């Protein structure tokens, strides 16, 4: 009979499948945003230097080669036109004729002379004479423009090579964020670390909540950004990143997660973007590392495993455990419900303890019993260590009072 009932009884409900959310920021820091239908492309040319620096390496090398090759060809063509216009090419065997450039007998020779002039090589075989004023003017013009091309292209390549983007590859974020109690309050936490021995100077951390919202007027705001406080008011957002640090966001009344319980958080749809900024100690250039956490990457009731140990004369960081977490007792209610329960218990203790003290317990055993009752009450409510602390305080006060009587 039981088997028949089990056969006809509905099975356990499967949790609704979450549609895969498109990340706003990838785990490696790349932003998943592409600029489309940009019609005012001339704006890129107004800042040509930044445009060339932002190009991919293959395009940057192509522009680097074309910049020199085209200027050499351009001035080589002008040198050939000067020689052709003066008739130098028709008097190649005439020793009495003074050409504009000695030993310039064709376009290839003019091109080689242009390269020697712009790069200041000067092999000495092709030399400009003092009987060619237009050649002298062209020589000065090519020397000036060649220096400008050198400064521009070499500057672009130097900035592109020295960009601190690769430095961010050695700044690591934990693969998951966790939610657990810290000092009796629910906190959202993640861990950051630096793999290099050269440190990030003036490091600071920020966190953004990316979540679509709808206003009271019905306006839909996609990917709305909200700041998550990680210690800006207290200075905790400024890091001394020598060893891995756990960054904590306290879920208080100003937090967007104030009313989010464990179940509500699992059903929500958001992305947390974390940004670490600082100066590279070796170069002094500003570096920025980014990562993000989706809802599935936020673990409720977990805490990070310690990675720092004290060895003989130094501290050692075990990065093999950098991403590891372990479960800890954590209430499933929201931070608001936890605070309200703590406030109710505080009010109850405020009014009940004086009346109990007036009864003058005969011994400390009865006082300890009251503390045990409060402890069991807190355990039944599953409100964690924050409320249990009030029971311990009450027990301690009653023990002192009972011992005095």
N, C-alpha and C positions, 0 to 999 in steps of 0.2 A: 504493500500500500504506500509505503513511504517512497518507494522507487517510482510508483506511478505519479504521485504528487510531485516528485522532483522532476519527472519528465515533462509535466504540464506547467510547472512553475517557470516564470520567466527567469532567464539567466541574469548575471550581474550586468548592470549598465556600463557600457564602455564610455570612457570620457570622450567628449567631442574632440575630433581631430583639429588641431590648430593649423590654420593655413600658414604656410611658410612666409614669414615677413621679409620683405626686402630691406636689407641693411642700409642705413644712411651712411654709416662709416664702417668699413671692413675691420676685421680684427688686426690687420697689419697697419691700419691707419689711413688707407686710401678712401677717399670720399666717393661715394657712388652717385655723383651728380655730373651730368654732361650738359654743356651749354648748347642749346639748339636754336635754329632760326635767328642767329645773330646777323642782322643786316648791316649794322654800322661797323663793318670790319675795318674801316679806316682807323678806328681807335687803336687797333693793335700796332699800327705803324707810327702813331704818335709816341709810343714808348718802344722803339725798335730794340733797344738794348735788352729790356726785360723779355720781349717776345723771343729773341734769339736764345736767351738763357733758358727759357721755359720749353724750348723745343726738345724733341727727342735727340739722342746722341747722333744717330745716323743723319738726321736733317741738319744738326749743328755742324757736323764735319763736312757735309755737302756745301753749306753756305760758306764755311771757312775756306774750302778749296776754290769755290767759285769767286769769292771776293778777290783773292790774289790773282787767279788766272785771268779773270775779265779785265782787271786793271792792267796787267802786263800786256794783254792783247790790245787793249784800247790805246795805250801809249805807244806800243810797238807799231800799230797802224799809223799813228800820227808821225812817228819818226820816219816811217817809210814814205808817207805822203810828202814830208818836207824834202827828203832826198829826191823823190820823183819830181817834185815841183821845181827844184833848183837845177835839175839836170845832172845830179851826181851819178845816177845810174847809167847815163850815156857817156860818161868820161871816166870809166873805171880804169882804163889803160893809159889815161893821160896823166903823166907825172906832173905836169905844170898846173893841173886843176886842183884847187883847194876845196874839198867837199865839206859838208856840214859835219859829218861824222866819218872819220877814217875807217876804211875797211868795211863799210856798210854797202854790200852788193846785192841785197834783196830783202824780201819780207822776213825771212828766217833770221837774217843778221839783225834786222831792226827789232825783232821780238827778243833776241838774246841781249841786245843792248838795253832794251827796256827792263829786262830782269836784272841786269847788272846795275842799272841806275837806281832802281827802286830798292833793291836789297843791299846796295852799297858794296857790291863785291869788287868790281873794278879789276878785271883781269889785265887790262892794259893794251889789248889788241884793237879794240874799237874805242876811239877817243874823240870827243867833240872838239872842234877847232874854234878859234876866236873869230873866224870870218862868218859866223852864222848866228846873228842876234836872235832869230826866231827859235833856234835850237837852245840857246841859253835860257830864254824865257820858259820853254817847255821843260828844260832840265830842272829849273827852280820849282815849277808847278808840280812836276812828278815827285820831286823830293818831299814837298809839303804834303801832297795828297797821300803819298806812300806812307809817311809817318802817321797820318790820321788813320789809314786803314790798319796799320800795324797795331796802333793803340786800341782801336775799337775791337778788332777780332781777337787779339791776345787777351784783352780785358774780359771779353765774353767767355773765352775758354777757361781763363783762370777762375772766374766766378763760378762757372759751371762745375769745374773740378773740385773747388773748395766748398761747395754747398754741403751743409751738415745733415743732409737727408739720411745718409748712411749711418750717421751717429745714432739716429733714432732706432736703428735696427737692434742696437744693444741695450735699449731701454725696454724692459719687458713688463707686461701686465698679466695678472692672474687670469686664467682661462674662465673662471667663474667669479661672480660676486656672491656674497653671503649675507644673510639677515639673521642676527642673533642678539642676545642681550649683552650690553656693556654698561656696567654700573647701574643696573636696574632699568635701563632704557633700551628700546629696540633701535638697532643701528644697521644701516646698509654699509657693507665694507667690501673693499677690493684691495689687492696688493700690487705694489710696484717695486721694481728693482733695476739696478744698473750692473751690467755684466763687466764693464771696463773698470780698470783701476784708476784711470783719470776720471774725475768726477764732474758732474754737472753743477755749475755754480749758479746761485740764486734760483734754484729750482722751485717751481710753484705748480700746484695741481688745481684743476677745475673739473667740474662735472656738470653735464647738461642732460635733462630729461627730454627726449624727443617723443612727442605723443600728439596725435591729432585731437583737436577739440572743437566744440561748437559753442558759440557765444549765446547769450540770452536772446539776442536779436535774430538768431538763426544762421549767422555767418559761420561757415566751416573753414577752419584754419588748419591746413595740413602741415604736419611735421612742426608743430608748435614747440618752441624751445623754452624750457624752464630751468632756472639755476637750481642746483642741488648744493646746499651749503656743506663744505668740507673743511670748515674752520677759518673762514675769511675774517670773522669778527675777532677770533682769538689768536690769529696768526698761525694756526696749525696747518694752513694750506701752503706755507713756505717750508720747504723740506731740506733737510740735510741728508741727502741720498747717498750715504756711504754703504749702508746695508738695506735689505728689503724692508719696506715700511707698509703697514696696513692703514689705508686711508678710510676714515669713518665718516659717514653722514648720519647724524642723529635724527631720527624720525620724530620730530616734535610738531607743534601746532603749525609752524610755518612750512613744514615739509609737504610736498604733494602726495606722500604716502601716509599721511597722518591717519586716514580712515581706512587704509587698506589692510585687510586681514590676509592670512595665508591663502585662503581659498580665493579671495578677490584678486590678490596679486597674480595667482596662477591663471586667472581668466582674463586678465588685463592684456593690453597690447601696447608695448612701449619699447623704447631703446634708450639705454643710458650711455652717453658718450663721455669718455674721460680724456682729458688733455693735460699732458705734462710738458712744461716749458722751462727752459733754462739756457744758460750759456755754456758752450763747450770750453772746458778748462784749457785745452791745448791751443785753440784758435781764437777764442773770445766771440765766436759767432753764435747767434741765437738758434737753438734747436727746439723742435716741437715733435712730440710723440703722441699718437692718438690710438685709442682702441674703443670698443663698444661692447655692451652686454644686452642681449635680448632677454625676454621674459624667461625663456627656457634655460638661460645661463645664470639665473639668480636662484641660489639655493637657500631655502628657508630652514632655519634650525641647524646651520653649519658654522664652523669656525675654522680658520686657517691653521694648518700644522706649523709649528715653530721650525724655522730653518737656521736659527743662529745658535751656535754652541761655543762654549769657552774652551779653548785649547791651551796648550802650554805657552803663554805669553802673547796670545792673539785670539781674535774671534774668527770663527770659520762659518761661512754661509754654505748651506747644502741646497743648491738649486735643483737637485733631484726631487725635493719635496716642495718646491715653490708653489705648484698648482694644487697640492693636496689639501683636502679639507676633512673634517670629521664632524659627526653629528653631536649636538649638545641639546639639553632640554631647553626648549623655547616655547613660550605660549603662542597659540595659533591665532589669538585675537589681534585686533589692530592696536596700534600704539595709543589711539584715543581711548579705546576700551580699557587698556591696561592702566592708563593714567587715571581714568574715572574710578576703576576698582581700587587703585591705591589711595585715591582721595577718600573714597567711602570707608576704607579700612582705617585710614588715619583719623577720620572723624569718629568712627566707632571706638577706637582706642582712646581718643581724647576724652570721651564722655564716660567710658566704662572703667578705665583704670582708676580714676579718683574714687569711684564708688566701691570698687573692690578693695582699695587701700583702706577705706573707712571701715570695712568689715574686720580688719586686723586678723589676717590669717595666722593661725597658731604656729605654723612652721614653714620652712622653705619648701617642703614637699608639695603643699597645695599650690604655692606660687609657681613652682615648676610645672605643675599640672595644667595651669592656665596657659602657660607658654606652649605646652604640648598641644593643647586644643587649638590654639591659634595657628600653630604650624600645620596641623592636620587640615584645618579649614583652608589654608592657603594651598596645600597640596591638592585638595579636592577641586579647587577652582582653577588649577593649572595656570596660575599667573606668574610662575617663575620665581626667581631669586629676589626680585624687587619687593614683592609683598611679603615673602618669607622673612625678609630683613626686619620688617615691622614686628613680626611675631617674636623674633629673637630679642629685639630691643625691649618689648613689653615684658618678656620673660626675665630679662636681666634686671629691669627696674623692680619687678615684683620680688625677685630673689633678694635684692638689697633691702627692700622694705620688710620682707618676711624675716630675714636674718636679724634686722634691727629690733623687731618685736620679740 
